[in-house]
Amino acid sequence: MNAISTPIPSHTWISATWDEYLHHTQNRPQTKGYYYKNHLRLEMSQFFEHGKYHVAIIFAVNLFATLKGIPATGLDTTTPIF
C-alpha cells in the first residue's frame, strides 16, 4: 500500500483507495471517516470535550421541560443535506 505522504485535509472529499482510508482511520477514535466511490473524508474533532458538556446541557434542558410539562423536541448531531 502506498501511504499518502501529505496530511489529509479535514472536512474535504479526496480521491483514495480503501486501503488508504483504513490506514488513516484505524486507531484514531477522535476521527470520523467516510468512504464513498473511491473518495475519503475525515472529520477530526478538535473539541473532544465539547460532547461531554453538550450532553449535560441537553439533559438539563430536557429534565426541566419534562418537570414543567413543557413539550420539547430537539435535534442533535445532525448533518445538513445538500
PDB file with SEQRES, HELIX, SHEET and CRYST1 records, atoms N, CA, C and O in Angstrom:
SEQRES   1 A   82  MET ASN ALA ILE SER THR PRO ILE PRO SER HIS THR TRP          
SEQRES   2 A   82  ILE SER ALA THR TRP ASP GLU TYR LEU HIS HIS THR GLN          
SEQRES   3 A   82  ASN ARG PRO GLN THR LYS GLY TYR TYR TYR LYS ASN HIS          
SEQRES   4 A   82  LEU ARG LEU GLU MET SER GLN PHE PHE GLU HIS GLY LYS          
SEQRES   5 A   82  TYR HIS VAL ALA ILE ILE PHE ALA VAL ASN LEU PHE ALA          
SEQRES   6 A   82  THR LEU LYS GLY ILE PRO ALA THR GLY LEU ASP THR THR          
SEQRES   7 A   82  THR PRO ILE PHE                                              
HELIX    1 AA1 TRP A   18  THR A   25  1                                   8    
HELIX    2 AA2 HIS A   50  LYS A   68  1                                  19    
SHEET    1 AA1 2 THR A  31  TYR A  36  0                                        
SHEET    2 AA1 2 HIS A  39  MET A  44 -1                                        
CRYST1    1.000    1.000    1.000  90.00  90.00  90.00 P 1           1          
ATOM      1  N   MET A   1       0.841  -1.186   0.000  1.00  0.00           N  
ATOM      2  CA  MET A   1       0.000   0.000   0.000  1.00  0.00           C  
ATOM      3  C   MET A   1       0.879   1.241   0.000  1.00  0.00           C  
ATOM      4  O   MET A   1       1.874   1.304   0.722  1.00  0.00           O  
ATOM      5  N   ASN A   2       0.519   2.206  -0.794  1.00  0.00           N  
ATOM      6  CA  ASN A   2       1.223   3.476  -0.818  1.00  0.00           C  
ATOM      7  C   ASN A   2       0.537   4.440   0.121  1.00  0.00           C  
ATOM      8  O   ASN A   2      -0.596   4.854  -0.125  1.00  0.00           O  
ATOM      9  N   ALA A   3       1.202   4.794   1.174  1.00  0.00           N  
ATOM     10  CA  ALA A   3       0.623   5.733   2.132  1.00  0.00           C  
ATOM     11  C   ALA A   3       0.688   7.136   1.553  1.00  0.00           C  
ATOM     12  O   ALA A   3       1.623   7.477   0.828  1.00  0.00           O  
ATOM     13  N   ILE A   4      -0.294   7.931   1.871  1.00  0.00           N  
ATOM     14  CA  ILE A   4      -0.301   9.313   1.422  1.00  0.00           C  
ATOM     15  C   ILE A   4       0.702  10.072   2.271  1.00  0.00           C  
ATOM     16  O   ILE A   4       0.633  10.043   3.499  1.00  0.00           O  
ATOM     17  N   SER A   5       1.644  10.758   1.611  1.00  0.00           N  
ATOM     18  CA  SER A   5       2.735  11.390   2.352  1.00  0.00           C  
ATOM     19  C   SER A   5       2.366  12.771   2.886  1.00  0.00           C  
ATOM     20  O   SER A   5       2.981  13.233   3.847  1.00  0.00           O  
ATOM     21  N   THR A   6       1.396  13.432   2.300  1.00  0.00           N  
ATOM     22  CA  THR A   6       0.998  14.745   2.789  1.00  0.00           C  
ATOM     23  C   THR A   6      -0.190  14.590   3.733  1.00  0.00           C  
ATOM     24  O   THR A   6      -0.935  13.615   3.628  1.00  0.00           O  
ATOM     25  N   PRO A   7      -0.376  15.525   4.643  1.00  0.00           N  
ATOM     26  CA  PRO A   7      -1.513  15.426   5.567  1.00  0.00           C  
ATOM     27  C   PRO A   7      -2.842  15.429   4.813  1.00  0.00           C  
ATOM     28  O   PRO A   7      -2.990  16.093   3.788  1.00  0.00           O  
ATOM     29  N   ILE A   8      -3.791  14.682   5.335  1.00  0.00           N  
ATOM     30  CA  ILE A   8      -5.127  14.621   4.751  1.00  0.00           C  
ATOM     31  C   ILE A   8      -5.903  15.853   5.216  1.00  0.00           C  
ATOM     32  O   ILE A   8      -5.984  16.106   6.417  1.00  0.00           O  
ATOM     33  N   PRO A   9      -6.475  16.624   4.285  1.00  0.00           N  
ATOM     34  CA  PRO A   9      -7.288  17.761   4.724  1.00  0.00           C  
ATOM     35  C   PRO A   9      -8.572  17.274   5.384  1.00  0.00           C  
ATOM     36  O   PRO A   9      -9.200  16.324   4.917  1.00  0.00           O  
ATOM     37  N   SER A  10      -8.948  17.919   6.454  1.00  0.00           N  
ATOM     38  CA  SER A  10     -10.168  17.556   7.167  1.00  0.00           C  
ATOM     39  C   SER A  10     -11.372  18.191   6.489  1.00  0.00           C  
ATOM     40  O   SER A  10     -11.273  19.278   5.920  1.00  0.00           O  
ATOM     41  N   HIS A  11     -12.507  17.509   6.553  1.00  0.00           N  
ATOM     42  CA  HIS A  11     -13.782  18.006   6.037  1.00  0.00           C  
ATOM     43  C   HIS A  11     -13.761  18.236   4.530  1.00  0.00           C  
ATOM     44  O   HIS A  11     -14.445  19.130   4.032  1.00  0.00           O  
ATOM     45  N   THR A  12     -12.982  17.438   3.796  1.00  0.00           N  
ATOM     46  CA  THR A  12     -12.871  17.553   2.345  1.00  0.00           C  
ATOM     47  C   THR A  12     -12.838  16.162   1.734  1.00  0.00           C  
ATOM     48  O   THR A  12     -12.136  15.286   2.237  1.00  0.00           O  
ATOM     49  N   TRP A  13     -13.583  15.944   0.662  1.00  0.00           N  
ATOM     50  CA  TRP A  13     -13.536  14.665  -0.042  1.00  0.00           C  
ATOM     51  C   TRP A  13     -12.301  14.635  -0.927  1.00  0.00           C  
ATOM     52  O   TRP A  13     -12.067  15.556  -1.709  1.00  0.00           O  
ATOM     53  N   ILE A  14     -11.499  13.556  -0.798  1.00  0.00           N  
ATOM     54  CA  ILE A  14     -10.324  13.395  -1.657  1.00  0.00           C  
ATOM     55  C   ILE A  14     -10.312  11.980  -2.233  1.00  0.00           C  
ATOM     56  O   ILE A  14     -10.851  11.048  -1.635  1.00  0.00           O  
ATOM     57  N   SER A  15      -9.705  11.838  -3.373  1.00  0.00           N  
ATOM     58  CA  SER A  15      -9.595  10.546  -4.028  1.00  0.00           C  
ATOM     59  C   SER A  15      -8.636   9.653  -3.234  1.00  0.00           C  
ATOM     60  O   SER A  15      -7.541  10.082  -2.870  1.00  0.00           O  
ATOM     61  N   ALA A  16      -9.052   8.408  -2.969  1.00  0.00           N  
ATOM     62  CA  ALA A  16      -8.213   7.491  -2.191  1.00  0.00           C  
ATOM     63  C   ALA A  16      -8.704   6.060  -2.375  1.00  0.00           C  
ATOM     64  O   ALA A  16      -9.844   5.821  -2.774  1.00  0.00           O  
ATOM     65  N   THR A  17      -7.828   5.125  -2.078  1.00  0.00           N  
ATOM     66  CA  THR A  17      -8.195   3.712  -2.108  1.00  0.00           C  
ATOM     67  C   THR A  17      -8.788   3.319  -0.756  1.00  0.00           C  
ATOM     68  O   THR A  17      -8.669   4.053   0.225  1.00  0.00           O  
ATOM     69  N   TRP A  18      -9.426   2.152  -0.721  1.00  0.00           N  
ATOM     70  CA  TRP A  18      -9.962   1.631   0.536  1.00  0.00           C  
ATOM     71  C   TRP A  18      -8.840   1.407   1.548  1.00  0.00           C  
ATOM     72  O   TRP A  18      -9.008   1.687   2.735  1.00  0.00           O  
ATOM     73  N   ASP A  19      -7.707   0.909   1.087  1.00  0.00           N  
ATOM     74  CA  ASP A  19      -6.575   0.684   1.999  1.00  0.00           C  
ATOM     75  C   ASP A  19      -6.075   1.990   2.600  1.00  0.00           C  
ATOM     76  O   ASP A  19      -5.705   2.026   3.773  1.00  0.00           O  
ATOM     77  N   GLU A  20      -6.060   3.056   1.819  1.00  0.00           N  
ATOM     78  CA  GLU A  20      -5.650   4.358   2.354  1.00  0.00           C  
ATOM     79  C   GLU A  20      -6.655   4.843   3.402  1.00  0.00           C  
ATOM     80  O   GLU A  20      -6.270   5.400   4.430  1.00  0.00           O  
ATOM     81  N   TYR A  21      -7.939   4.628   3.133  1.00  0.00           N  
ATOM     82  CA  TYR A  21      -8.962   5.001   4.111  1.00  0.00           C  
ATOM     83  C   TYR A  21      -8.742   4.272   5.431  1.00  0.00           C  
ATOM     84  O   TYR A  21      -8.765   4.883   6.500  1.00  0.00           O  
ATOM     85  N   LEU A  22      -8.528   2.956   5.345  1.00  0.00           N  
ATOM     86  CA  LEU A  22      -8.287   2.177   6.569  1.00  0.00           C  
ATOM     87  C   LEU A  22      -7.045   2.655   7.292  1.00  0.00           C  
ATOM     88  O   LEU A  22      -7.036   2.759   8.519  1.00  0.00           O  
ATOM     89  N   HIS A  23      -5.996   2.947   6.539  1.00  0.00           N  
ATOM     90  CA  HIS A  23      -4.741   3.421   7.130  1.00  0.00           C  
ATOM     91  C   HIS A  23      -4.956   4.699   7.951  1.00  0.00           C  
ATOM     92  O   HIS A  23      -4.376   4.854   9.025  1.00  0.00           O  
ATOM     93  N   HIS A  24      -5.780   5.598   7.449  1.00  0.00           N  
ATOM     94  CA  HIS A  24      -5.964   6.886   8.120  1.00  0.00           C  
ATOM     95  C   HIS A  24      -7.037   6.891   9.194  1.00  0.00           C  
ATOM     96  O   HIS A  24      -7.129   7.851   9.958  1.00  0.00           O  
ATOM     97  N   THR A  25      -7.848   5.846   9.273  1.00  0.00           N  
ATOM     98  CA  THR A  25      -8.914   5.846  10.283  1.00  0.00           C  
ATOM     99  C   THR A  25      -8.695   4.853  11.418  1.00  0.00           C  
ATOM    100  O   THR A  25      -9.324   4.978  12.469  1.00  0.00           O  
ATOM    101  N   GLN A  26      -7.832   3.886  11.234  1.00  0.00           N  
ATOM    102  CA  GLN A  26      -7.609   2.893  12.296  1.00  0.00           C  
ATOM    103  C   GLN A  26      -6.856   3.515  13.454  1.00  0.00           C  
ATOM    104  O   GLN A  26      -5.943   4.318  13.261  1.00  0.00           O  
ATOM    105  N   ASN A  27      -7.243   3.141  14.638  1.00  0.00           N  
ATOM    106  CA  ASN A  27      -6.609   3.592  15.883  1.00  0.00           C  
ATOM    107  C   ASN A  27      -6.684   5.099  16.088  1.00  0.00           C  
ATOM    108  O   ASN A  27      -5.816   5.675  16.744  1.00  0.00           O  
ATOM    109  N   ARG A  28      -7.696   5.737  15.543  1.00  0.00           N  
ATOM    110  CA  ARG A  28      -7.900   7.173  15.757  1.00  0.00           C  
ATOM    111  C   ARG A  28      -9.348   7.399  16.197  1.00  0.00           C  
ATOM    112  O   ARG A  28     -10.186   7.759  15.370  1.00  0.00           O  
ATOM    113  N   PRO A  29      -9.657   7.198  17.473  1.00  0.00           N  
ATOM    114  CA  PRO A  29     -11.042   7.320  17.929  1.00  0.00           C  
ATOM    115  C   PRO A  29     -11.609   8.740  17.770  1.00  0.00           C  
ATOM    116  O   PRO A  29     -12.827   8.912  17.734  1.00  0.00           O  
ATOM    117  N   GLN A  30     -10.749   9.748  17.676  1.00  0.00           N  
ATOM    118  CA  GLN A  30     -11.236  11.121  17.541  1.00  0.00           C  
ATOM    119  C   GLN A  30     -11.562  11.473  16.097  1.00  0.00           C  
ATOM    120  O   GLN A  30     -12.014  12.584  15.818  1.00  0.00           O  
ATOM    121  N   THR A  31     -11.336  10.532  15.167  1.00  0.00           N  
ATOM    122  CA  THR A  31     -11.564  10.796  13.752  1.00  0.00           C  
ATOM    123  C   THR A  31     -12.803  10.065  13.260  1.00  0.00           C  
ATOM    124  O   THR A  31     -12.942   8.858  13.458  1.00  0.00           O  
ATOM    125  N   LYS A  32     -13.695  10.795  12.625  1.00  0.00           N  
ATOM    126  CA  LYS A  32     -14.848  10.193  11.968  1.00  0.00           C  
ATOM    127  C   LYS A  32     -14.508  10.151  10.488  1.00  0.00           C  
ATOM    128  O   LYS A  32     -14.140  11.170   9.902  1.00  0.00           O  
ATOM    129  N   GLY A  33     -14.630   8.972   9.880  1.00  0.00           N  
ATOM    130  CA  GLY A  33     -14.261   8.838   8.483  1.00  0.00           C  
ATOM    131  C   GLY A  33     -15.395   8.320   7.627  1.00  0.00           C  
ATOM    132  O   GLY A  33     -16.252   7.571   8.096  1.00  0.00           O  
ATOM    133  N   TYR A  34     -15.394   8.724   6.374  1.00  0.00           N  
ATOM    134  CA  TYR A  34     -16.387   8.284   5.401  1.00  0.00           C  
ATOM    135  C   TYR A  34     -15.647   7.833   4.143  1.00  0.00           C  
ATOM    136  O   TYR A  34     -14.618   8.402   3.779  1.00  0.00           O  
ATOM    137  N   TYR A  35     -16.178   6.813   3.488  1.00  0.00           N  
ATOM    138  CA  TYR A  35     -15.614   6.348   2.220  1.00  0.00           C  
ATOM    139  C   TYR A  35     -16.752   6.095   1.256  1.00  0.00           C  
ATOM    140  O   TYR A  35     -17.675   5.339   1.560  1.00  0.00           O  
ATOM    141  N   TYR A  36     -16.689   6.732   0.079  1.00  0.00           N  
ATOM    142  CA  TYR A  36     -17.766   6.591  -0.903  1.00  0.00           C  
ATOM    143  C   TYR A  36     -17.193   6.778  -2.300  1.00  0.00           C  
ATOM    144  O   TYR A  36     -16.579   7.802  -2.602  1.00  0.00           O  
ATOM    145  N   LYS A  37     -17.400   5.785  -3.139  1.00  0.00           N  
ATOM    146  CA  LYS A  37     -16.979   5.831  -4.544  1.00  0.00           C  
ATOM    147  C   LYS A  37     -15.524   6.292  -4.699  1.00  0.00           C  
ATOM    148  O   LYS A  37     -15.238   7.271  -5.388  1.00  0.00           O  
ATOM    149  N   ASN A  38     -14.621   5.567  -4.048  1.00  0.00           N  
ATOM    150  CA  ASN A  38     -13.174   5.825  -4.136  1.00  0.00           C  
ATOM    151  C   ASN A  38     -12.754   7.211  -3.647  1.00  0.00           C  
ATOM    152  O   ASN A  38     -11.780   7.782  -4.137  1.00  0.00           O  
ATOM    153  N   HIS A  39     -13.484   7.735  -2.694  1.00  0.00           N  
ATOM    154  CA  HIS A  39     -13.126   9.009  -2.064  1.00  0.00           C  
ATOM    155  C   HIS A  39     -13.257   8.866  -0.554  1.00  0.00           C  
ATOM    156  O   HIS A  39     -14.132   8.155  -0.060  1.00  0.00           O  
ATOM    157  N   LEU A  40     -12.388   9.543   0.166  1.00  0.00           N  
ATOM    158  CA  LEU A  40     -12.490   9.525   1.615  1.00  0.00           C  
ATOM    159  C   LEU A  40     -12.661  10.931   2.144  1.00  0.00           C  
ATOM    160  O   LEU A  40     -12.269  11.912   1.513  1.00  0.00           O  
ATOM    161  N   ARG A  41     -13.253  11.000   3.310  1.00  0.00           N  
ATOM    162  CA  ARG A  41     -13.445  12.270   4.015  1.00  0.00           C  
ATOM    163  C   ARG A  41     -13.200  11.992   5.493  1.00  0.00           C  
ATOM    164  O   ARG A  41     -13.777  11.064   6.061  1.00  0.00           O  
ATOM    165  N   LEU A  42     -12.354  12.786   6.103  1.00  0.00           N  
ATOM    166  CA  LEU A  42     -12.070  12.653   7.525  1.00  0.00           C  
ATOM    167  C   LEU A  42     -12.566  13.897   8.252  1.00  0.00           C  
ATOM    168  O   LEU A  42     -12.388  15.022   7.786  1.00  0.00           O  
ATOM    169  N   GLU A  43     -13.181  13.671   9.385  1.00  0.00           N  
ATOM    170  CA  GLU A  43     -13.616  14.778  10.233  1.00  0.00           C  
ATOM    171  C   GLU A  43     -12.985  14.567  11.598  1.00  0.00           C  
ATOM    172  O   GLU A  43     -13.345  13.645  12.328  1.00  0.00           O  
ATOM    173  N   MET A  44     -12.050  15.425  11.927  1.00  0.00           N  
ATOM    174  CA  MET A  44     -11.324  15.301  13.178  1.00  0.00           C  
ATOM    175  C   MET A  44     -11.836  16.335  14.174  1.00  0.00           C  
ATOM    176  O   MET A  44     -11.816  17.538  13.916  1.00  0.00           O  
ATOM    177  N   SER A  45     -12.286  15.842  15.298  1.00  0.00           N  
ATOM    178  CA  SER A  45     -12.820  16.723  16.327  1.00  0.00           C  
ATOM    179  C   SER A  45     -11.681  17.402  17.075  1.00  0.00           C  
ATOM    180  O   SER A  45     -10.820  16.742  17.657  1.00  0.00           O  
ATOM    181  N   GLN A  46     -11.692  18.710  17.051  1.00  0.00           N  
ATOM    182  CA  GLN A  46     -10.715  19.470  17.832  1.00  0.00           C  
ATOM    183  C   GLN A  46     -11.253  19.773  19.225  1.00  0.00           C  
ATOM    184  O   GLN A  46     -10.513  20.207  20.108  1.00  0.00           O  
ATOM    185  N   PHE A  47     -12.536  19.543  19.407  1.00  0.00           N  
ATOM    186  CA  PHE A  47     -13.174  19.858  20.676  1.00  0.00           C  
ATOM    187  C   PHE A  47     -13.807  18.598  21.246  1.00  0.00           C  
ATOM    188  O   PHE A  47     -15.028  18.518  21.384  1.00  0.00           O  
ATOM    189  N   PHE A  48     -12.988  17.626  21.574  1.00  0.00           N  
ATOM    190  CA  PHE A  48     -13.472  16.335  22.039  1.00  0.00           C  
ATOM    191  C   PHE A  48     -14.286  16.474  23.321  1.00  0.00           C  
ATOM    192  O   PHE A  48     -15.258  15.743  23.516  1.00  0.00           O  
ATOM    193  N   GLU A  49     -13.908  17.391  24.186  1.00  0.00           N  
ATOM    194  CA  GLU A  49     -14.615  17.601  25.453  1.00  0.00           C  
ATOM    195  C   GLU A  49     -15.980  18.238  25.235  1.00  0.00           C  
ATOM    196  O   GLU A  49     -16.841  18.161  26.111  1.00  0.00           O  
ATOM    197  N   HIS A  50     -16.191  18.861  24.091  1.00  0.00           N  
ATOM    198  CA  HIS A  50     -17.454  19.536  23.802  1.00  0.00           C  
ATOM    199  C   HIS A  50     -18.644  18.596  23.978  1.00  0.00           C  
ATOM    200  O   HIS A  50     -19.671  18.996  24.525  1.00  0.00           O  
ATOM    201  N   GLY A  51     -18.517  17.359  23.522  1.00  0.00           N  
ATOM    202  CA  GLY A  51     -19.613  16.397  23.598  1.00  0.00           C  
ATOM    203  C   GLY A  51     -20.072  16.134  25.018  1.00  0.00           C  
ATOM    204  O   GLY A  51     -21.265  15.962  25.267  1.00  0.00           O  
ATOM    205  N   LYS A  52     -19.132  16.101  25.949  1.00  0.00           N  
ATOM    206  CA  LYS A  52     -19.472  15.844  27.353  1.00  0.00           C  
ATOM    207  C   LYS A  52     -20.347  16.961  27.910  1.00  0.00           C  
ATOM    208  O   LYS A  52     -21.334  16.692  28.595  1.00  0.00           O  
ATOM    209  N   TYR A  53     -20.000  18.194  27.624  1.00  0.00           N  
ATOM    210  CA  TYR A  53     -20.771  19.329  28.125  1.00  0.00           C  
ATOM    211  C   TYR A  53     -22.094  19.456  27.370  1.00  0.00           C  
ATOM    212  O   TYR A  53     -23.116  19.824  27.949  1.00  0.00           O  
ATOM    213  N   HIS A  54     -22.062  19.153  26.091  1.00  0.00           N  
ATOM    214  CA  HIS A  54     -23.256  19.224  25.259  1.00  0.00           C  
ATOM    215  C   HIS A  54     -24.344  18.292  25.808  1.00  0.00           C  
ATOM    216  O   HIS A  54     -25.503  18.688  25.925  1.00  0.00           O  
ATOM    217  N   VAL A  55     -23.969  17.075  26.136  1.00  0.00           N  
ATOM    218  CA  VAL A  55     -24.925  16.105  26.666  1.00  0.00           C  
ATOM    219  C   VAL A  55     -25.482  16.578  28.010  1.00  0.00           C  
ATOM    220  O   VAL A  55     -26.677  16.430  28.266  1.00  0.00           O  
ATOM    221  N   ALA A  56     -24.646  17.136  28.858  1.00  0.00           N  
ATOM    222  CA  ALA A  56     -25.112  17.610  30.164  1.00  0.00           C  
ATOM    223  C   ALA A  56     -26.151  18.723  30.001  1.00  0.00           C  
ATOM    224  O   ALA A  56     -27.150  18.753  30.720  1.00  0.00           O  
ATOM    225  N   ILE A  57     -25.915  19.626  29.064  1.00  0.00           N  
ATOM    226  CA  ILE A  57     -26.859  20.724  28.832  1.00  0.00           C  
ATOM    227  C   ILE A  57     -28.171  20.190  28.261  1.00  0.00           C  
ATOM    228  O   ILE A  57     -29.248  20.594  28.700  1.00  0.00           O  
ATOM    229  N   ILE A  58     -28.087  19.288  27.291  1.00  0.00           N  
ATOM    230  CA  ILE A  58     -29.299  18.696  26.713  1.00  0.00           C  
ATOM    231  C   ILE A  58     -30.108  17.979  27.790  1.00  0.00           C  
ATOM    232  O   ILE A  58     -31.330  18.116  27.845  1.00  0.00           O  
ATOM    233  N   PHE A  59     -29.432  17.217  28.646  1.00  0.00           N  
ATOM    234  CA  PHE A  59     -30.121  16.503  29.718  1.00  0.00           C  
ATOM    235  C   PHE A  59     -30.818  17.479  30.660  1.00  0.00           C  
ATOM    236  O   PHE A  59     -31.974  17.268  31.028  1.00  0.00           O  
ATOM    237  N   ALA A  60     -30.124  18.539  31.050  1.00  0.00           N  
ATOM    238  CA  ALA A  60     -30.699  19.507  31.983  1.00  0.00           C  
ATOM    239  C   ALA A  60     -31.925  20.199  31.383  1.00  0.00           C  
ATOM    240  O   ALA A  60     -32.939  20.368  32.061  1.00  0.00           O  
ATOM    241  N   VAL A  61     -31.832  20.595  30.126  1.00  0.00           N  
ATOM    242  CA  VAL A  61     -32.963  21.262  29.474  1.00  0.00           C  
ATOM    243  C   VAL A  61     -34.151  20.309  29.352  1.00  0.00           C  
ATOM    244  O   VAL A  61     -35.290  20.698  29.611  1.00  0.00           O  
ATOM    245  N   ASN A  62     -33.888  19.067  28.961  1.00  0.00           N  
ATOM    246  CA  ASN A  62     -34.968  18.082  28.843  1.00  0.00           C  
ATOM    247  C   ASN A  62     -35.602  17.778  30.196  1.00  0.00           C  
ATOM    248  O   ASN A  62     -36.822  17.648  30.289  1.00  0.00           O  
ATOM    249  N   LEU A  63     -34.802  17.665  31.228  1.00  0.00           N  
ATOM    250  CA  LEU A  63     -35.334  17.416  32.565  1.00  0.00           C  
ATOM    251  C   LEU A  63     -36.229  18.579  33.013  1.00  0.00           C  
ATOM    252  O   LEU A  63     -37.329  18.362  33.521  1.00  0.00           O  
ATOM    253  N   PHE A  64     -35.753  19.799  32.822  1.00  0.00           N  
ATOM    254  CA  PHE A  64     -36.542  20.979  33.177  1.00  0.00           C  
ATOM    255  C   PHE A  64     -37.879  20.992  32.420  1.00  0.00           C  
ATOM    256  O   PHE A  64     -38.937  21.198  33.015  1.00  0.00           O  
ATOM    257  N   ALA A  65     -37.812  20.770  31.103  1.00  0.00           N  
ATOM    258  CA  ALA A  65     -39.042  20.782  30.289  1.00  0.00           C  
ATOM    259  C   ALA A  65     -40.007  19.693  30.735  1.00  0.00           C  
ATOM    260  O   ALA A  65     -41.215  19.922  30.798  1.00  0.00           O  
ATOM    261  N   THR A  66     -39.491  18.524  31.041  1.00  0.00           N  
ATOM    262  CA  THR A  66     -40.343  17.426  31.492  1.00  0.00           C  
ATOM    263  C   THR A  66     -41.012  17.751  32.821  1.00  0.00           C  
ATOM    264  O   THR A  66     -42.216  17.551  32.975  1.00  0.00           O  
ATOM    265  N   LEU A  67     -40.246  18.246  33.773  1.00  0.00           N  
ATOM    266  CA  LEU A  67     -40.798  18.570  35.086  1.00  0.00           C  
ATOM    267  C   LEU A  67     -41.833  19.695  35.024  1.00  0.00           C  
ATOM    268  O   LEU A  67     -42.776  19.713  35.815  1.00  0.00           O  
ATOM    269  N   LYS A  68     -41.664  20.624  34.094  1.00  0.00           N  
ATOM    270  CA  LYS A  68     -42.588  21.745  33.950  1.00  0.00           C  
ATOM    271  C   LYS A  68     -43.722  21.448  32.977  1.00  0.00           C  
ATOM    272  O   LYS A  68     -44.609  22.281  32.789  1.00  0.00           O  
ATOM    273  N   GLY A  69     -43.705  20.258  32.351  1.00  0.00           N  
ATOM    274  CA  GLY A  69     -44.759  19.907  31.402  1.00  0.00           C  
ATOM    275  C   GLY A  69     -44.673  20.668  30.092  1.00  0.00           C  
ATOM    276  O   GLY A  69     -45.681  20.843  29.407  1.00  0.00           O  
ATOM    277  N   ILE A  70     -43.506  21.111  29.746  1.00  0.00           N  
ATOM    278  CA  ILE A  70     -43.305  21.872  28.508  1.00  0.00           C  
ATOM    279  C   ILE A  70     -42.943  20.896  27.385  1.00  0.00           C  
ATOM    280  O   ILE A  70     -41.948  20.178  27.493  1.00  0.00           O  
ATOM    281  N   PRO A  71     -43.735  20.861  26.312  1.00  0.00           N  
ATOM    282  CA  PRO A  71     -43.374  19.983  25.199  1.00  0.00           C  
ATOM    283  C   PRO A  71     -42.097  20.488  24.521  1.00  0.00           C  
ATOM    284  O   PRO A  71     -41.954  21.678  24.241  1.00  0.00           O  
ATOM    285  N   ALA A  72     -41.195  19.577  24.272  1.00  0.00           N  
ATOM    286  CA  ALA A  72     -39.923  19.978  23.662  1.00  0.00           C  
ATOM    287  C   ALA A  72     -39.439  18.910  22.695  1.00  0.00           C  
ATOM    288  O   ALA A  72     -39.613  17.713  22.925  1.00  0.00           O  
ATOM    289  N   THR A  73     -38.846  19.356  21.640  1.00  0.00           N  
ATOM    290  CA  THR A  73     -38.185  18.454  20.684  1.00  0.00           C  
ATOM    291  C   THR A  73     -36.853  19.077  20.345  1.00  0.00           C  
ATOM    292  O   THR A  73     -36.656  20.283  20.488  1.00  0.00           O  
ATOM    293  N   GLY A  74     -35.954  18.250  19.901  1.00  0.00           N  
ATOM    294  CA  GLY A  74     -34.648  18.767  19.527  1.00  0.00           C  
ATOM    295  C   GLY A  74     -33.931  17.829  18.586  1.00  0.00           C  
ATOM    296  O   GLY A  74     -34.309  16.671  18.413  1.00  0.00           O  
ATOM    297  N   LEU A  75     -32.900  18.354  17.991  1.00  0.00           N  
ATOM    298  CA  LEU A  75     -32.056  17.567  17.107  1.00  0.00           C  
ATOM    299  C   LEU A  75     -30.625  17.653  17.615  1.00  0.00           C  
ATOM    300  O   LEU A  75     -30.181  18.692  18.104  1.00  0.00           O  
ATOM    301  N   ASP A  76     -29.922  16.554  17.490  1.00  0.00           N  
ATOM    302  CA  ASP A  76     -28.533  16.548  17.912  1.00  0.00           C  
ATOM    303  C   ASP A  76     -27.711  15.795  16.872  1.00  0.00           C  
ATOM    304  O   ASP A  76     -28.183  14.825  16.279  1.00  0.00           O  
ATOM    305  N   THR A  77     -26.501  16.241  16.661  1.00  0.00           N  
ATOM    306  CA  THR A  77     -25.588  15.660  15.678  1.00  0.00           C  
ATOM    307  C   THR A  77     -26.259  15.405  14.346  1.00  0.00           C  
ATOM    308  O   THR A  77     -26.258  14.286  13.833  1.00  0.00           O  
ATOM    309  N   THR A  78     -26.823  16.443  13.806  1.00  0.00           N  
ATOM    310  CA  THR A  78     -27.456  16.337  12.503  1.00  0.00           C  
ATOM    311  C   THR A  78     -26.498  16.842  11.428  1.00  0.00           C  
ATOM    312  O   THR A  78     -25.629  17.673  11.690  1.00  0.00           O  
ATOM    313  N   THR A  79     -26.671  16.335  10.239  1.00  0.00           N  
ATOM    314  CA  THR A  79     -25.847  16.755   9.112  1.00  0.00           C  
ATOM    315  C   THR A  79     -26.763  17.339   8.054  1.00  0.00           C  
ATOM    316  O   THR A  79     -27.755  16.715   7.678  1.00  0.00           O  
ATOM    317  N   PRO A  80     -26.436  18.547   7.563  1.00  0.00           N  
ATOM    318  CA  PRO A  80     -27.292  19.137   6.531  1.00  0.00           C  
ATOM    319  C   PRO A  80     -27.210  18.325   5.240  1.00  0.00           C  
ATOM    320  O   PRO A  80     -26.162  17.772   4.905  1.00  0.00           O  
ATOM    321  N   ILE A  81     -28.306  18.263   4.538  1.00  0.00           N  
ATOM    322  CA  ILE A  81     -28.341  17.576   3.247  1.00  0.00           C  
ATOM    323  C   ILE A  81     -28.230  18.650   2.169  1.00  0.00           C  
ATOM    324  O   ILE A  81     -29.026  19.587   2.114  1.00  0.00           O  
ATOM    325  N   PHE A  82     -27.235  18.490   1.327  1.00  0.00           N  
ATOM    326  CA  PHE A  82     -27.005  19.483   0.276  1.00  0.00           C  
ATOM    327  C   PHE A  82     -27.566  18.985  -1.024  1.00  0.00           C  
ATOM    328  O   PHE A  82     -27.477  19.674  -2.040  1.00  0.00           O  
TER     329      PHE A  82                                                      
END                                                                             
